[in-house]
């Protein structure tokens, strides 16, 4: 079975993330979308909320599974029999950092990293940017799945 992981913080999951997940699901028998648990980072949604939203929006793809991890991603891959990491690249600036990570991960564990170029519709898209625009009342409806946008608007309203 060919298995891959799509790691990220997914705070919140965007249409750009879903584009990469959907495309990866067509290449692998199983794709694990794994949320990084980072207790030092202030997030809009807690890990359980992000897992729930991801399960909801990835439901159309039967070979996509949702999970969470902390620590080294290569340890997660080894523990779960995953041989590939799939990462989306938005711009050349992403490549510098991601290449170093890919080479380190391959050296540590033999896990390969596959880079997918992001759909140009989403090349500017980052969760942090979406949150900032939404905080100031900007329209992000075409950047997020509808249910994620609704939950984000509710959360931002709670915080104000």
Secondary structure, 3 states (H helix, E strand, C coil): CCEEEEEECCCCCCHHHHHHHHHHHCCCCEEEEEEECCCCCCCCCCHHHHHHHHHHHCCCCCCEEEEEECCCHHHHHHHHCCCEEEEEECCHHHHHHHHHHHHHHHHHHCCEEEEEECCHHHCCCCHHHHHHHHHCCCCCCCCCCHHHHHHHHHHHHHHC
